[in-house]
Amino acid sequence: MNELTLVQITDTHLRAAGENVLDTVDTHAALLQVLEKLCTGGRRIDALVLSGDLTDDGSPEAYRRLRAAVEPAAAELDAQVLYVMGNHDERIAFGVELLGHDPGTVDIAQPHDQVMDVCGLRVIGLDSTTPRRHDGRLEHEQLTWLRTQLRDPAPRGTLLVLHHPPLPSAIPAAEFLKLQDADLLAEVISGTDVRMILCGHNHMTAASVLAGVPVWVGPALAYRIDAMAPVGHQLGVVGSGFTRLDVLDSAIIATAVETTPTTALYDKADTEVQERLSALAAEAG
């Protein structure tokens, strides 16, 4: 099968116009920078997956700013869009402003779980949030629903997306914020066609496995937490990025893409680099 490319953007933490995160970070400008990079890069992108904490405070205006930025870019790319809840999000405003639900039909007690087909790849977004809590959990009804969705394999398998990583952590704060009872999720996905679990939330890029399935915690767009801060400290630093996901017959490859301003060391044509590497391989025999 032909390759697919998806982009994960997580922890955008948008606020209303004129408001910055931590009084410093213009997350709206950071989002626009990423979308411009995607739209001008000339690469095929099949879907944009936004994996939670899409707003910083759950305000309707912040969701409208997010949608006004993302959807024109997705249309230009001809890419599908999946919005997934995070703990900073608010279910009613999320449902109304991003999913197009009627305000009277959104129940704050009901999670926003979704399924999207991307050229045979099944992408399932799970709402791992509980109102007014920052840790994650999946209710019994959600796990039953997920088990039903996974009963029949998809042509390209399944990508599972949830905000809270189903992983332990050596970082004390992350231990408080993880998905609770991850073993229940492991039981549901074991032996199914789930090829990767995609998460955000921690503001630290990381990878592990659950029930033999790779777990990827993507780089946050808003800012980063230093995973090697001095003992006894939690250090938040300027940093921004997203994840490129390449879906091949044999694997899904997750690559962190840096968008923090940097200085370029070189800019060469692909062909020049490939010819040089080929020459080196020939010299080595």
Rosetta silent file (secondary structure, phi, psi, omega in degrees, C-alpha in Angstrom):
SEQUENCE: MNELTLVQITDTHLRAAGENVLDTVDTHAALLQVLEKLCTGGRRIDALVLSGDLTDDGSPEAYRRLRAAVEPAAAELDAQVLYVMGNHDERIAFGVELLGHDPGTVDIAQPHDQVMDVCGLRVIGLDSTTPRRHDGRLEHEQLTWLRTQLRDPAPRGTLLVLHHPPLPSAIPAAEFLKLQDADLLAEVISGTDVRMILCGHNHMTAASVLAGVPVWVGPALAYRIDAMAPVGHQLGVVGSGFTRLDVLDSAIIATAVETTPTTALYDKADTEVQERLSALAAEAG
SCORE:     score description
SCORE:     0.000 S_00000001
   1 L     0.000  152.437  176.616    0.000    0.000    0.000 S_00000001
   2 L   -66.262  153.594  178.709    1.061    3.588   -0.529 S_00000001
   3 L   -68.916  151.117  168.901    2.426    5.443    2.474 S_00000001
   4 E  -115.889  149.336  172.749    0.269    7.714    4.613 S_00000001
   5 E  -127.778  124.890  174.916    1.546   10.718    6.531 S_00000001
   6 E  -117.086  157.067  176.800   -0.272   12.116    9.545 S_00000001
   7 E  -124.039  126.950  172.898    0.730   15.004   11.780 S_00000001
   8 E   -97.509  125.943  172.332    0.127   15.068   15.525 S_00000001
   9 E  -120.050  122.724 -174.569   -0.151   18.503   17.113 S_00000001
  10 E  -132.288  153.135  175.377   -0.626   18.369   20.859 S_00000001
  11 L    55.337   54.874  178.249   -0.966   20.690   23.831 S_00000001
  12 L   -73.820  -30.319  174.247   -1.601   23.838   21.821 S_00000001
  13 L    51.022   46.486  179.147   -3.032   25.602   24.906 S_00000001
  14 E   -69.860  147.967  175.003   -4.685   28.386   22.921 S_00000001
  15 L  -125.352  177.845  177.417   -6.180   31.332   24.751 S_00000001
  16 L   -64.610  161.433 -178.688   -8.321   34.282   23.706 S_00000001
  17 L   -55.147  135.038  177.904   -6.772   36.980   21.528 S_00000001
  18 L    87.373   -2.903 -178.685   -4.145   39.014   23.365 S_00000001
  19 L  -110.284  131.149  177.971   -3.561   36.397   26.081 S_00000001
  20 L  -105.637  155.998  175.682   -0.311   34.448   26.371 S_00000001
  21 E   -82.216  133.746 -176.532    0.379   31.214   28.238 S_00000001
  22 L    53.722   31.138  177.769    2.459   31.728   31.394 S_00000001
  23 L    61.133   11.052 -172.372    2.445   35.426   30.415 S_00000001
  24 L  -132.382  -43.213 -167.403    5.118   34.635   27.816 S_00000001
  25 E   -94.208  120.928  174.120    4.143   32.136   25.105 S_00000001
  26 L   -86.801   89.486 -174.727    2.004   33.224   22.172 S_00000001
  27 H   -70.046  -27.068  176.879    0.587   29.789   21.434 S_00000001
  28 H   -65.411  -43.937  177.746   -1.585   31.084   18.609 S_00000001
  29 H   -63.585  -38.191  178.824    1.518   32.335   16.780 S_00000001
  30 H   -64.588  -39.801  177.925    3.227   28.987   17.436 S_00000001
  31 H   -65.408  -44.967  179.757    0.271   27.128   15.928 S_00000001
  32 H   -61.641  -36.311  178.426    0.210   29.363   12.865 S_00000001
  33 H   -62.345  -44.620  179.264    3.952   28.763   12.390 S_00000001
  34 H   -63.752  -45.822 -177.522    3.438   24.984   12.385 S_00000001
  35 H   -64.794  -37.183  176.570    0.504   25.153    9.988 S_00000001
  36 H   -64.009  -41.648  178.638    2.452   27.398    7.613 S_00000001
  37 H   -59.797  -42.383 -179.797    5.342   24.931    7.663 S_00000001
  38 H   -67.485  -41.695 -175.162    2.962   22.111    6.766 S_00000001
  39 H   -74.378  -25.633 -177.454    1.200   24.054    4.019 S_00000001
  40 H  -101.611   -2.230 -175.170    4.376   25.299    2.367 S_00000001
  41 L   -79.913  -14.734  177.357    6.451   22.137    2.702 S_00000001
  42 L    77.276    8.284 -179.171    5.034   20.444   -0.388 S_00000001
  43 L   -96.599  147.465  174.153    4.476   17.125    1.394 S_00000001
  44 L   -71.830  129.537  175.695    1.294   15.083    1.298 S_00000001
  45 L  -128.374  120.646 -173.612   -0.422   15.091    4.695 S_00000001
  46 L   -87.931  -26.451 -179.541   -3.449   12.857    5.063 S_00000001
  47 E  -158.768  148.962  170.883   -4.652   13.903    8.508 S_00000001
  48 E  -109.648  126.238 -179.511   -4.037   16.318   11.369 S_00000001
  49 E  -115.810  115.129 -179.692   -4.500   14.808   14.826 S_00000001
  50 E  -105.655  110.222 -163.301   -4.805   17.304   17.693 S_00000001
  51 E  -104.081   48.361  166.845   -4.402   15.286   20.859 S_00000001
  52 L   102.663  163.752 -169.504   -5.693   17.401   23.714 S_00000001
  53 L    48.562   50.544 -178.809   -5.224   20.552   25.764 S_00000001
  54 L   -71.416  -31.911  171.006   -6.252   22.369   22.625 S_00000001
  55 E  -118.595  163.264 -179.783   -7.154   25.394   24.724 S_00000001
  56 L   -88.589  -26.285 -174.316   -5.599   26.539   27.968 S_00000001
  57 L  -133.868    6.239  177.438   -8.844   27.477   29.710 S_00000001
  58 L    72.644   16.940 -176.287  -11.683   25.880   27.729 S_00000001
  59 L   -79.097  142.721  177.899  -13.087   29.198   26.533 S_00000001
  60 H   -55.451  -38.594 -178.925  -15.309   29.249   23.427 S_00000001
  61 H   -63.502  -38.269  179.407  -13.229   32.070   21.911 S_00000001
  62 H   -65.127  -39.386  177.049  -10.048   30.005   22.196 S_00000001
  63 H   -65.061  -38.484  179.329  -11.731   27.082   20.399 S_00000001
  64 H   -66.083  -38.373  176.478  -12.920   29.418   17.656 S_00000001
  65 H   -63.372  -41.035  179.533   -9.365   30.746   17.194 S_00000001
  66 H   -62.419  -49.844 -177.281   -8.075   27.190   16.990 S_00000001
  67 H   -64.591  -38.142  179.835  -10.645   26.121   14.421 S_00000001
  68 H   -65.587  -25.405  177.252  -10.128   29.285   12.359 S_00000001
  69 H   -85.982  -44.286 -170.686   -6.423   28.441   12.137 S_00000001
  70 H   -76.121  -44.856 -168.181   -6.583   24.665   11.655 S_00000001
  71 H   -71.243  -38.449  172.936   -9.438   24.098    9.250 S_00000001
  72 H   -62.111  -37.919  177.792   -8.328   26.384    6.388 S_00000001
  73 H   -65.429  -42.454  178.667   -4.879   24.763    6.580 S_00000001
  74 H   -62.815  -39.592  178.371   -6.432   21.291    6.566 S_00000001
  75 H   -64.184  -41.222  178.288   -8.537   22.239    3.546 S_00000001
  76 H   -63.200  -37.256 -179.866   -5.424   23.495    1.727 S_00000001
  77 H   -82.617  -12.207 -172.337   -3.648   20.229    2.545 S_00000001
  78 L    58.859   44.305 -177.465   -6.740   18.130    1.768 S_00000001
  79 L  -111.990  143.145  172.182   -6.228   16.550    5.199 S_00000001
  80 E   -75.332  161.307 -178.722   -8.780   15.206    7.622 S_00000001
  81 E  -130.556  134.217  172.934   -8.851   16.586   11.180 S_00000001
  82 E  -123.900  122.737  175.984   -9.391   14.809   14.498 S_00000001
  83 E  -102.480  129.484 -179.289   -9.816   16.840   17.677 S_00000001
  84 E  -122.982  140.711 -177.766   -9.282   14.966   20.968 S_00000001
  85 L   -69.911  146.039  169.138  -10.051   16.241   24.480 S_00000001
  86 L  -126.602  174.098 -174.241   -7.398   17.087   27.080 S_00000001
  87 L   -68.090  -22.006  175.950   -7.688   18.003   30.747 S_00000001
  88 L   -83.453   -8.738 -179.161   -7.528   21.749   29.990 S_00000001
  89 L   -84.759  161.334 -178.790  -10.431   21.391   27.563 S_00000001
  90 L  -122.751  125.261 -166.910  -14.096   21.858   28.436 S_00000001
  91 H   -61.298  -40.258 -176.252  -16.558   19.330   27.045 S_00000001
  92 H   -69.799  -50.905  179.480  -19.462   21.612   26.208 S_00000001
  93 H   -63.008  -38.647  177.162  -17.426   24.307   24.435 S_00000001
  94 H   -59.418  -48.477 -178.638  -15.323   21.597   22.751 S_00000001
  95 H   -64.497  -39.590 -177.880  -18.428   19.832   21.447 S_00000001
  96 H   -75.029  -50.971 -170.574  -20.081   23.021   20.239 S_00000001
  97 H   -81.263  -32.129 -177.304  -17.108   24.908   18.771 S_00000001
  98 L  -103.278  -36.064 -175.843  -15.012   22.037   17.355 S_00000001
  99 L   -99.134   -7.745  175.815  -17.439   19.191   16.729 S_00000001
 100 L    76.166   21.517  179.273  -20.399   21.316   15.649 S_00000001
 101 L   -76.435  153.104  173.235  -22.854   19.931   18.208 S_00000001
 102 L   -70.308  135.264 -177.217  -25.956   21.840   19.214 S_00000001
 103 H   -53.819  -34.097 -177.765  -25.387   23.422   22.660 S_00000001
 104 H   -75.592   -8.907 -176.254  -28.480   21.743   24.042 S_00000001
 105 H  -103.737   -5.841 -176.966  -27.295   18.284   23.080 S_00000001
 106 L   -88.334  121.852  179.152  -23.854   18.275   24.743 S_00000001
 107 L  -103.793  120.467 -176.475  -23.791   16.417   28.064 S_00000001
 108 L   -62.036  -19.983 -179.199  -20.774   17.275   30.222 S_00000001
 109 L   -85.378   -9.709 -176.745  -20.866   13.737   31.616 S_00000001
 110 L  -102.222  123.855 -179.315  -20.502   12.111   28.186 S_00000001
 111 L   -69.780  154.926  176.604  -17.004   11.766   26.675 S_00000001
 112 L   -94.703   81.089  175.600  -16.233   12.818   23.114 S_00000001
 113 L   -94.392  140.195 -173.021  -15.025    9.506   21.641 S_00000001
 114 E  -143.142  157.679  174.258  -14.632    9.406   17.854 S_00000001
 115 E  -129.245  135.056  178.669  -13.592    7.198   14.949 S_00000001
 116 E  -133.770  135.247  176.888  -12.042    8.477   11.709 S_00000001
 117 E  -100.099  124.328  178.226  -11.009    6.481    8.648 S_00000001
 118 E  -118.559   90.383  177.843   -7.873    7.707    6.870 S_00000001
 119 L    51.351   44.181  178.162   -7.477    5.684    3.690 S_00000001
 120 L    94.342  -12.847  172.878   -7.996    2.420    5.564 S_00000001
 121 E   -87.843  121.019  177.906   -6.192    3.447    8.762 S_00000001
 122 E   -85.465  122.011  178.651   -8.702    3.532   11.615 S_00000001
 123 E  -112.628  116.819 -178.318   -7.964    6.434   13.967 S_00000001
 124 E  -109.838  122.219  175.623   -9.829    6.269   17.272 S_00000001
 125 E  -100.230  120.334  179.401   -9.863    9.294   19.540 S_00000001
 126 E  -106.012  133.456  176.253  -10.647    8.512   23.186 S_00000001
 127 L   -86.465  101.147 -177.029  -11.670   11.194   25.661 S_00000001
 128 L   -93.609   15.719 -176.420   -9.564   10.268   28.706 S_00000001
 129 L   -94.383  156.352  168.526  -10.654   13.330   30.692 S_00000001
 130 L  -128.734  127.404 -177.855  -12.851   13.723   33.745 S_00000001
 131 L   -49.881  132.536  177.072  -14.226   17.218   34.401 S_00000001
 132 L    71.570   11.365  174.796  -12.142   19.124   36.968 S_00000001
 133 L  -119.129  149.707  179.410   -9.444   16.413   37.136 S_00000001
 134 L  -103.119  -17.060  173.204   -5.970   16.508   35.562 S_00000001
 135 L   -83.306  172.301 -174.583   -5.222   12.790   35.630 S_00000001
 136 E  -114.356  155.397  174.666   -6.803   10.494   33.069 S_00000001
 137 L  -159.615  151.710  174.195   -9.229    7.610   33.135 S_00000001
 138 L  -115.387  127.193 -178.448  -11.375    5.613   30.744 S_00000001
 139 L   -73.829  160.777  179.891  -14.807    4.601   31.956 S_00000001
 140 H   -55.297  -41.286 -178.632  -16.094    1.042   31.710 S_00000001
 141 H   -64.923  -35.050  177.798  -18.513    2.086   28.970 S_00000001
 142 H   -67.323  -42.523  179.719  -15.665    3.575   26.932 S_00000001
 143 H   -66.200  -36.064  175.808  -13.597    0.412   27.172 S_00000001
 144 H   -65.115  -43.314  177.944  -16.617   -1.654   26.126 S_00000001
 145 H   -61.958  -43.457  179.763  -17.174    0.681   23.172 S_00000001
 146 H   -62.954  -42.782  179.448  -13.487    0.445   22.229 S_00000001
 147 H   -59.076  -39.490  178.382  -13.572   -3.342   22.381 S_00000001
 148 H   -65.992  -42.227  179.324  -16.527   -3.305   19.976 S_00000001
 149 H   -61.496  -35.413 -174.862  -14.728   -0.944   17.575 S_00000001
 150 L   -88.029    0.989 -175.980  -11.667   -3.205   17.529 S_00000001
 151 L   -59.889  -40.232  179.472  -13.609   -6.411   16.956 S_00000001
 152 L  -109.610  126.970 -179.694  -13.010   -6.268   13.201 S_00000001
 153 L   -63.565  148.413  173.977   -9.526   -5.307   11.925 S_00000001
 154 L   -91.606  156.629 -176.948   -9.147   -2.258    9.687 S_00000001
 155 L   -54.218  -40.843  179.638   -7.274   -2.537    6.357 S_00000001
 156 L  -107.720   10.842 -177.811   -4.274   -0.574    7.669 S_00000001
 157 L    85.041 -170.287 -172.814   -4.810   -1.259   11.356 S_00000001
 158 E  -124.876  137.207  169.682   -5.707    1.187   14.128 S_00000001
 159 E  -108.178  121.802 -178.222   -4.057    4.271   15.610 S_00000001
 160 E  -101.540  128.871 -175.995   -5.368    4.977   19.111 S_00000001
 161 E  -121.961  124.779  171.933   -5.254    8.602   20.304 S_00000001
 162 E  -148.454  156.031 -172.392   -5.780    9.796   23.877 S_00000001
 163 L   -73.487  -44.465 -172.499   -4.407   12.720   25.825 S_00000001
 164 L   -87.603  123.885  179.509   -3.118   10.984   28.967 S_00000001
 165 L   -64.682  132.597  177.889   -0.166    8.590   28.526 S_00000001
 166 L   -86.245   55.275 -170.501   -0.934    5.068   29.809 S_00000001
 167 L  -138.583  147.946  167.392    2.577    4.859   31.240 S_00000001
 168 L   -73.778  166.597  179.358    4.405    5.114   34.541 S_00000001
 169 L  -146.994  145.405  173.699    6.966    7.890   34.849 S_00000001
 170 L   -80.289   -8.514  178.215   10.093    8.619   36.857 S_00000001
 171 L   -88.800  117.310 -173.638    9.024   12.288   36.881 S_00000001
 172 H   -53.689  -43.465 -178.144    6.886   12.786   40.022 S_00000001
 173 H   -63.682  -39.396  179.675    4.500   15.302   38.450 S_00000001
 174 H   -65.673  -30.807  176.988    3.859   13.044   35.456 S_00000001
 175 H   -62.845  -35.193  178.450    2.979   10.184   37.821 S_00000001
 176 H   -71.508  -23.042 -168.877    0.138   12.319   39.183 S_00000001
 177 H  -105.148   -3.954 -172.653   -1.109   13.117   35.665 S_00000001
 178 L   -71.787  173.983  172.407   -1.006    9.764   33.856 S_00000001
 179 E   -71.617  126.188  178.294   -3.884    7.559   32.719 S_00000001
 180 L   -78.854  152.172  176.424   -5.139    5.594   35.708 S_00000001
 181 L    53.221   46.869 -179.452   -5.730    1.829   35.466 S_00000001
 182 H   -61.293  -22.101  179.299   -3.768    1.528   32.228 S_00000001
 183 H   -63.593  -27.894  177.936   -3.920   -2.247   32.633 S_00000001
 184 H   -69.211  -39.653  175.506   -7.599   -2.140   31.692 S_00000001
 185 H   -66.366  -41.602  179.020   -6.740   -0.468   28.394 S_00000001
 186 H   -57.313  -41.044 -179.794   -3.928   -2.967   27.868 S_00000001
 187 H   -62.750  -39.521 -177.248   -6.400   -5.823   28.244 S_00000001
 188 H   -69.819  -39.585 -173.722   -8.724   -4.341   25.596 S_00000001
 189 H   -88.845  -13.842 -177.960   -6.038   -3.709   22.960 S_00000001
 190 L   -59.777  127.591  178.665   -4.034   -6.882   23.484 S_00000001
 191 L    78.063    7.047  178.517   -4.149   -9.026   20.341 S_00000001
 192 L   -97.096 -172.538 -179.273   -6.014   -6.389   18.300 S_00000001
 193 L   -91.950   16.005  176.942   -4.897   -4.396   15.258 S_00000001
 194 E   -66.466  121.795 -174.976   -3.851   -1.345   17.312 S_00000001
 195 E   -99.830  -23.751  179.257   -0.459   -0.383   15.878 S_00000001
 196 E  -161.827  148.921  171.654    0.373    2.647   18.022 S_00000001
 197 E  -111.292  127.374 -174.498   -1.010    4.711   20.902 S_00000001
 198 E  -112.387  127.213 -175.943   -0.571    8.456   20.443 S_00000001
 199 E  -135.670  175.867  173.986   -0.623   10.776   23.473 S_00000001
 200 L  -139.398 -129.932  165.716    0.330   14.244   24.683 S_00000001
 201 L    78.353  -45.514 -169.912   -0.141   15.886   28.091 S_00000001
 202 L   -82.299  -14.721 -175.693    3.341   15.527   29.615 S_00000001
 203 L    58.992   23.381  175.731    5.117   18.245   27.562 S_00000001
 204 L  -136.982  120.564  178.694    8.007   15.766   27.372 S_00000001
 205 L   -67.351  132.341 -175.900    8.584   13.673   24.243 S_00000001
 206 E  -157.376  164.297  178.794    8.753    9.997   25.221 S_00000001
 207 E  -145.578  147.157  175.903    8.180    6.453   23.990 S_00000001
 208 E  -161.933 -159.262  177.148    7.312    3.107   25.569 S_00000001
 209 E  -138.689  153.504  172.580    4.985    0.127   25.059 S_00000001
 210 E  -137.710  121.140 -177.984    1.658   -1.078   26.435 S_00000001
 211 L    53.420   36.348  179.869    0.565   -4.672   25.811 S_00000001
 212 L    79.939    2.293 -178.723    3.248   -4.849   23.125 S_00000001
 213 E  -100.966  129.483  177.582    1.884   -1.745   21.361 S_00000001
 214 E   -59.969  138.937  175.108    4.220    1.261   20.891 S_00000001
 215 E  -117.743  128.259 -179.723    3.213    4.357   22.861 S_00000001
 216 E  -120.503  125.056  174.470    4.346    7.775   21.638 S_00000001
 217 E  -104.236  107.471 -171.385    4.075   10.945   23.737 S_00000001
 218 L   -75.433  158.058  176.959    4.428   13.773   21.254 S_00000001
 219 L   -67.018  137.013  179.506    6.245   17.075   21.773 S_00000001
 220 E   -73.623  149.029  175.802    4.002   19.853   23.021 S_00000001
 221 L   -80.690  -33.200 -169.188    3.422   22.933   20.913 S_00000001
 222 L   -75.465  -54.022 -179.677    3.086   25.376   23.833 S_00000001
 223 L  -166.891  174.303 -177.106    6.231   24.753   25.912 S_00000001
 224 E  -119.487  154.818  169.194    8.391   21.962   27.320 S_00000001
 225 E  -107.889  130.297 -177.527    9.150   20.472   30.695 S_00000001
 226 L   -73.962  113.264 -178.290   12.810   19.600   31.205 S_00000001
 227 L   -73.216  -11.450  177.703   12.971   15.854   31.888 S_00000001
 228 L  -121.199   37.878  175.797   16.479   16.238   33.348 S_00000001
 229 L   -64.935  157.732  177.096   15.887   19.234   35.605 S_00000001
 230 L   -53.770  147.246 -179.110   17.897   19.327   38.849 S_00000001
 231 L   -54.327  132.917  179.073   16.617   16.958   41.503 S_00000001
 232 L    88.276    3.364 -178.452   13.696   18.449   43.385 S_00000001
 233 L  -125.586  149.219  165.288   12.788   20.905   40.624 S_00000001
 234 L  -116.034  125.046 -172.148   10.310   21.044   37.756 S_00000001
 235 L  -119.031  116.817  173.968   11.581   23.292   35.000 S_00000001
 236 E   -94.609  134.551 -175.830    9.408   24.637   32.203 S_00000001
 237 E  -132.836  159.745  175.444   11.301   25.926   29.170 S_00000001
 238 L   -67.179  133.378  178.446   10.606   27.531   25.812 S_00000001
 239 L   174.343  145.204 -175.059   10.227   24.876   23.125 S_00000001
 240 L  -149.508  146.583  177.410    7.773   23.841   20.453 S_00000001
 241 E  -172.048 -179.623  175.270    7.263   20.962   18.069 S_00000001
 242 E  -147.532  178.908 -178.068    4.940   18.423   16.479 S_00000001
 243 E  -118.430  132.466  169.761    5.076   14.801   15.354 S_00000001
 244 E   -96.529  128.212  179.464    5.289   13.407   11.836 S_00000001
 245 E  -117.213  117.175  177.065    3.734    9.930   11.564 S_00000001
 246 E  -105.850  121.287 -177.616    4.548    7.805    8.531 S_00000001
 247 E  -100.210  112.714  179.534    2.320    4.770    8.087 S_00000001
 248 L  -110.736  171.665  175.837    4.011    1.982    6.137 S_00000001
 249 L   -58.006  -39.068 -170.667    2.951   -1.591    5.499 S_00000001
 250 L   -99.321  -14.897 -172.779    5.334   -2.836    8.170 S_00000001
 251 L  -162.769  160.795  164.604    5.444   -0.014   10.723 S_00000001
 252 E  -111.717  124.847 -176.160    4.267    3.363   11.926 S_00000001
 253 E  -108.153  121.475  177.592    7.225    5.710   12.374 S_00000001
 254 E  -101.919  127.497 -179.072    6.901    8.656   14.763 S_00000001
 255 E  -128.493  122.532  176.034    9.365   11.517   14.288 S_00000001
 256 E   -73.616  132.316 -179.627    9.533   14.596   16.518 S_00000001
 257 E  -114.812  122.318 -178.381    9.813   17.791   14.468 S_00000001
 258 E   -81.101  132.963  174.196   11.384   20.848   16.098 S_00000001
 259 L  -124.091    3.496  171.830    9.772   24.236   15.491 S_00000001
 260 L   -64.095  135.447 -178.876   11.630   26.259   18.113 S_00000001
 261 L   -53.593  130.044 -178.447   13.608   28.922   16.212 S_00000001
 262 L  -137.402  173.344  175.450   17.058   27.584   15.347 S_00000001
 263 L  -103.138  124.761 -179.968   20.037   28.378   13.124 S_00000001
 264 L   -70.728  137.215  176.203   20.337   26.233    9.987 S_00000001
 265 L   -93.227  -33.352  173.930   23.686   24.482    9.513 S_00000001
 266 L  -160.505  160.889  178.672   23.079   23.433    5.914 S_00000001
 267 L  -144.707   95.208 -174.695   20.290   23.198    3.355 S_00000001
 268 L  -116.689  155.698  175.796   21.072   20.688    0.609 S_00000001
 269 L   -67.595  145.893  176.605   18.991   18.965   -2.043 S_00000001
 270 H   -52.535  -44.139 -175.562   17.863   15.417   -1.219 S_00000001
 271 H   -62.415  -37.815  179.209   19.597   14.137   -4.321 S_00000001
 272 H   -63.476  -44.402 -179.970   22.935   15.630   -3.279 S_00000001
 273 H   -66.235  -43.298 -179.088   22.782   13.971    0.134 S_00000001
 274 H   -64.352  -40.126  178.397   21.657   10.628   -1.303 S_00000001
 275 H   -64.186  -39.780  178.989   24.434   10.653   -3.906 S_00000001
 276 H   -64.742  -43.901  179.866   27.016   11.383   -1.206 S_00000001
 277 H   -66.516  -37.544  177.773   25.739    8.543    1.004 S_00000001
 278 H   -64.403  -39.389  178.964   25.675    6.193   -1.975 S_00000001
 279 H   -65.747  -40.365  178.577   29.277    7.088   -2.768 S_00000001
 280 H   -64.304  -40.615  178.468   30.311    6.442    0.828 S_00000001
 281 H   -63.770  -39.428  179.299   28.561    3.061    0.769 S_00000001
 282 H   -65.623  -39.144  178.652   30.347    2.159   -2.475 S_00000001
 283 H   -64.159  -34.714 -178.887   33.708    3.111   -0.994 S_00000001
 284 H   -77.915  -11.036  178.980   33.037    0.891    2.011 S_00000001
 285 L    83.440    0.000    0.000   32.270   -2.033   -0.259 S_00000001
